[in-house]
Amino acid sequence: MSASAADREQRPAASPRRVLVTGASRGIGRVIAQRFAALGDQVVAVGRDRAALDALAQAGGAHVTTAVCELTDEQQVAALFARAGRVDVLVNNAGVSDSSPLGRTTLDSWHSQLAVNATAAFLCTRAVIDGMRERDRGRIVTVASTAGRAGAAYAAAYCASKHAAIGLMRSAAAELAGSGVTANAVCPAFVDTEMTARSAQRIAAHTGRTPQQSLQALARLAPLGRLVAPAEVAEAVIWLASEAAAAVNGQAIVLDGGGIQT
């Protein structure tokens, strides 16, 4: 994919930017990394699947470097950002999900979802915010979920973790107000990814539906009537990272076709 003239106009004067994308091995994060690379930005793609990251780097050529990192480990995150150097755009995309009735949600499931979906975003945001503020330029975009804007049955830990991620983003935005740095989030409904497919499989195992029927049921939960495409999430991230969105700060933009309106 080549960058359009409009895309080029949206980039800061100091481009190519250094863009760090977490959870870039697959799904939404992979598409986001590819999209920034197509704009000519220097992308640091972070994940835990070395083989998938290698394939992404090979496809991205000179625009993509990769790093394996356990983002819930404070020391590993500090070392990651020390190696990365200046980060102009941070995309907090790494995420996990699990589902069960609240009364049967294990403490391990609670802790793991809070750790990946919220603590990792905190560690990464903390690593970049002071440098961005000193340079008076930067973008922090968190990939959250509609589950961070409203409650959902059988997803207490996931909802709590995504609400926490959005709260973190809003606190960062409040500290950054009036500077050249912004912090925002995108909140898609169910996205057409492997994570959603696994959710459908869990539903199927407990309801007697087929995985395809379960997937269709998830798609119907939002007015959009279908799963959100990863590319749609990526385009929202690209816009929030652009100069065109310089006035947007502290916002959690919902991608669900109109179900959540605030």
C-alpha positions as CSV (number, residue, x, y, z in Angstrom):
1,M,0.0,0.0,0.0
2,S,1.4,3.4,-1.0
3,A,0.9,6.6,1.0
4,S,-1.6,9.0,-0.5
5,A,-1.0,12.7,-0.8
6,A,-3.5,13.2,2.0
7,D,-1.6,10.8,4.2
8,R,1.6,12.6,3.5
9,E,0.0,16.0,4.4
10,Q,-1.1,14.6,7.7
11,R,2.4,13.6,8.8
12,P,4.4,15.9,11.0
13,A,7.2,17.9,9.4
14,A,9.8,15.7,11.2
15,S,8.7,12.5,9.5
16,P,9.6,9.8,9.2
17,R,8.4,9.3,12.7
18,R,9.4,6.5,15.0
19,V,6.2,4.5,15.8
20,L,6.2,1.8,18.4
21,V,3.2,-0.6,18.2
22,T,2.6,-3.2,20.8
23,G,0.8,-6.5,20.1
24,A,2.0,-6.3,16.6
25,S,2.5,-10.0,15.9
26,R,-1.0,-10.4,14.5
27,G,-4.5,-9.0,14.3
28,I,-5.1,-5.3,14.7
29,G,-1.5,-4.5,15.8
30,R,-0.1,-6.1,12.7
31,V,-2.3,-4.1,10.4
32,I,-1.5,-0.9,12.3
33,A,2.2,-1.6,12.0
34,Q,1.9,-2.2,8.2
35,R,-0.2,0.9,7.7
36,F,2.4,3.2,9.4
37,A,5.2,1.5,7.5
38,A,3.3,2.2,4.2
39,L,3.4,5.9,5.2
40,G,7.2,5.7,5.4
41,D,7.4,5.8,9.2
42,Q,10.0,3.8,11.1
43,V,8.0,1.2,12.9
44,V,9.1,-0.8,16.0
45,A,6.8,-3.8,16.1
46,V,6.6,-5.4,19.5
47,G,5.1,-8.7,20.4
48,R,5.8,-12.2,21.8
49,D,5.7,-14.3,18.7
50,R,9.2,-14.1,17.2
51,A,8.2,-16.0,14.0
52,A,5.3,-13.7,13.3
53,L,7.3,-10.6,14.0
54,D,10.1,-11.9,11.6
55,A,7.5,-12.3,8.9
56,L,6.2,-8.8,9.5
57,A,9.7,-7.3,9.3
58,Q,10.4,-9.2,6.1
59,A,7.2,-7.8,4.5
60,G,7.9,-4.3,5.9
61,G,11.4,-4.1,4.6
62,A,13.6,-1.3,6.0
63,H,10.6,0.5,7.6
64,V,10.0,-2.2,10.2
65,T,12.2,-3.5,13.1
66,T,10.9,-5.8,15.7
67,A,11.3,-6.6,19.4
68,V,10.1,-9.4,21.6
69,C,9.1,-8.1,25.0
70,E,7.0,-9.2,27.9
71,L,5.1,-5.9,28.3
72,T,3.9,-6.7,31.9
73,D,7.6,-6.8,33.1
74,E,8.8,-3.4,34.2
75,Q,12.5,-4.1,33.5
76,Q,11.8,-5.6,30.0
77,V,9.7,-2.5,29.1
78,A,12.4,-0.1,30.3
79,A,15.0,-2.0,28.3
80,L,12.7,-2.0,25.2
81,F,12.3,1.8,25.3
82,A,16.0,2.4,26.0
83,R,16.8,0.5,22.8
84,A,14.1,2.2,20.8
85,G,15.2,5.7,21.6
86,R,12.9,8.6,20.6
87,V,9.3,7.5,20.1
88,D,7.1,9.9,18.3
89,V,4.0,7.7,18.2
90,L,3.1,5.0,20.8
91,V,0.3,2.6,20.0
92,N,-0.8,0.6,23.0
93,N,-2.5,-2.3,21.3
94,A,-1.4,-5.4,23.1
95,G,-4.4,-7.2,24.6
96,V,-5.9,-10.4,25.8
97,S,-9.4,-11.6,26.6
98,D,-11.2,-14.3,28.5
99,S,-14.8,-14.8,29.3
100,S,-16.8,-16.4,32.1
101,P,-19.6,-15.5,34.5
102,L,-18.3,-13.2,37.2
103,G,-18.9,-15.7,39.9
104,R,-16.6,-18.2,38.1
105,T,-13.9,-15.7,37.0
106,T,-10.6,-16.8,38.5
107,L,-8.1,-14.5,40.1
108,D,-5.5,-15.6,37.6
109,S,-7.8,-14.5,34.7
110,W,-8.5,-11.2,36.4
111,H,-4.8,-10.5,37.0
112,S,-3.6,-11.5,33.5
113,Q,-6.2,-9.3,31.7
114,L,-5.5,-6.3,34.0
115,A,-1.7,-6.9,33.5
116,V,-1.7,-7.0,29.6
117,N,-4.6,-4.7,28.9
118,A,-3.9,-2.0,31.4
119,T,-0.6,-2.4,33.2
120,A,1.3,-2.8,29.9
121,A,-0.2,0.4,28.6
122,F,0.8,2.2,31.8
123,L,4.4,1.0,31.6
124,C,4.7,2.0,27.9
125,T,2.9,5.3,28.3
126,R,5.1,6.1,31.3
127,A,8.2,5.4,29.3
128,V,7.4,7.9,26.5
129,I,5.4,10.7,28.1
130,D,8.2,12.8,29.5
131,G,10.2,12.7,26.3
132,M,7.2,13.6,24.2
133,R,6.4,16.5,26.5
134,E,10.0,17.8,26.4
135,R,9.9,17.7,22.6
136,D,6.4,19.2,22.6
137,R,5.4,16.6,20.0
138,G,4.0,13.1,20.1
139,R,0.9,10.9,19.9
140,I,-0.2,8.2,22.3
141,V,-3.1,6.0,21.0
142,T,-4.6,3.2,23.0
143,V,-6.6,0.4,21.3
144,A,-9.3,-0.2,23.9
145,S,-12.8,-1.6,23.2
146,T,-16.5,-0.8,23.6
147,A,-16.1,-3.0,26.7
148,G,-14.1,0.0,28.1
149,R,-17.2,2.3,27.6
150,A,-20.0,0.0,28.8
151,G,-20.4,-3.2,30.8
152,A,-20.7,-6.6,29.2
153,A,-21.9,-9.9,30.6
154,Y,-19.4,-12.6,31.2
155,A,-16.5,-10.2,30.7
156,A,-15.9,-8.6,34.1
157,A,-12.1,-8.8,34.0
158,Y,-11.9,-7.7,30.4
159,C,-14.3,-4.8,30.9
160,A,-12.5,-3.7,34.0
161,S,-9.1,-3.8,32.2
162,K,-10.4,-1.8,29.3
163,H,-12.0,0.8,31.5
164,A,-8.7,1.1,33.3
165,A,-6.9,1.6,30.0
166,I,-9.2,4.4,29.0
167,G,-8.9,6.0,32.5
168,L,-5.1,5.9,32.1
169,M,-5.4,7.6,28.7
170,R,-7.6,10.3,30.1
171,S,-5.2,11.0,32.9
172,A,-2.3,11.2,30.4
173,A,-4.4,13.6,28.3
174,A,-5.1,15.8,31.2
175,E,-1.4,16.1,32.0
176,L,-0.6,16.8,28.3
177,A,-3.4,19.4,27.7
178,G,-2.0,22.5,26.1
179,S,1.1,20.8,24.8
180,G,1.9,19.4,21.3
181,V,1.3,15.9,22.6
182,T,-2.1,14.1,22.7
183,A,-3.4,10.9,24.2
184,N,-6.6,9.2,22.8
185,A,-8.2,5.8,22.4
186,V,-10.1,3.9,19.8
187,C,-12.9,1.6,21.1
188,P,-14.0,-0.9,18.5
189,A,-16.8,-3.5,18.9
190,F,-15.8,-7.1,18.1
191,V,-13.1,-7.1,15.4
192,D,-12.4,-9.8,12.8
193,T,-9.3,-11.2,14.5
194,E,-8.1,-14.5,16.0
195,M,-9.0,-13.1,19.4
196,T,-12.6,-12.8,18.5
197,A,-12.6,-16.2,16.8
198,R,-11.3,-17.7,20.1
199,S,-14.2,-15.9,21.9
200,A,-16.6,-17.5,19.5
201,Q,-15.1,-20.9,20.2
202,R,-15.6,-20.4,24.0
203,I,-19.2,-19.4,23.4
204,A,-19.8,-22.4,21.2
205,A,-18.3,-24.8,23.8
206,H,-20.9,-23.6,26.4
207,T,-24.0,-23.0,24.3
208,G,-24.1,-25.8,21.8
209,R,-23.9,-23.3,18.9
210,T,-21.3,-23.8,16.2
211,P,-18.3,-21.4,16.2
212,Q,-19.7,-19.7,13.1
213,Q,-23.1,-19.2,14.7
214,S,-21.3,-17.8,17.8
215,L,-19.3,-15.4,15.6
216,Q,-22.4,-14.2,13.9
217,A,-24.0,-13.6,17.3
218,L,-21.1,-11.5,18.4
219,A,-21.3,-9.5,15.1
220,R,-24.9,-8.7,15.8
221,L,-24.2,-7.2,19.2
222,A,-23.3,-3.8,17.7
223,P,-25.6,-1.8,15.3
224,L,-22.9,-2.2,12.7
225,G,-24.2,-5.7,12.2
226,R,-20.9,-7.2,11.3
227,L,-17.4,-7.5,12.8
228,V,-15.2,-4.4,12.6
229,A,-12.3,-4.9,10.1
230,P,-8.8,-4.5,11.5
231,A,-8.1,-2.0,8.8
232,E,-10.9,0.2,10.1
233,V,-9.3,0.3,13.5
234,A,-5.9,1.0,11.9
235,E,-7.3,4.0,10.0
236,A,-8.7,5.5,13.1
237,V,-5.3,5.1,14.8
238,I,-3.6,6.7,11.8
239,W,-5.8,9.7,11.9
240,L,-5.4,10.2,15.7
241,A,-1.6,10.1,15.1
242,S,-1.8,12.7,12.4
243,E,-1.4,16.5,12.5
244,A,-5.0,16.7,11.4
245,A,-6.1,15.4,14.8
246,A,-3.9,17.8,16.8
247,A,-7.0,19.3,18.5
248,V,-8.3,15.9,19.7
249,N,-7.1,14.9,23.2
250,G,-8.6,12.7,25.8
251,Q,-11.1,11.1,23.6
252,A,-12.3,7.4,23.3
253,I,-13.6,7.1,19.8
254,V,-16.2,4.3,19.4
255,L,-16.2,2.1,16.3
256,D,-19.5,0.2,16.5
257,G,-21.9,1.8,14.1
258,G,-23.7,4.0,16.6
259,G,-24.5,1.8,19.6
260,I,-22.6,3.9,22.1
261,Q,-23.1,7.6,21.7
262,T,-21.5,10.1,24.1
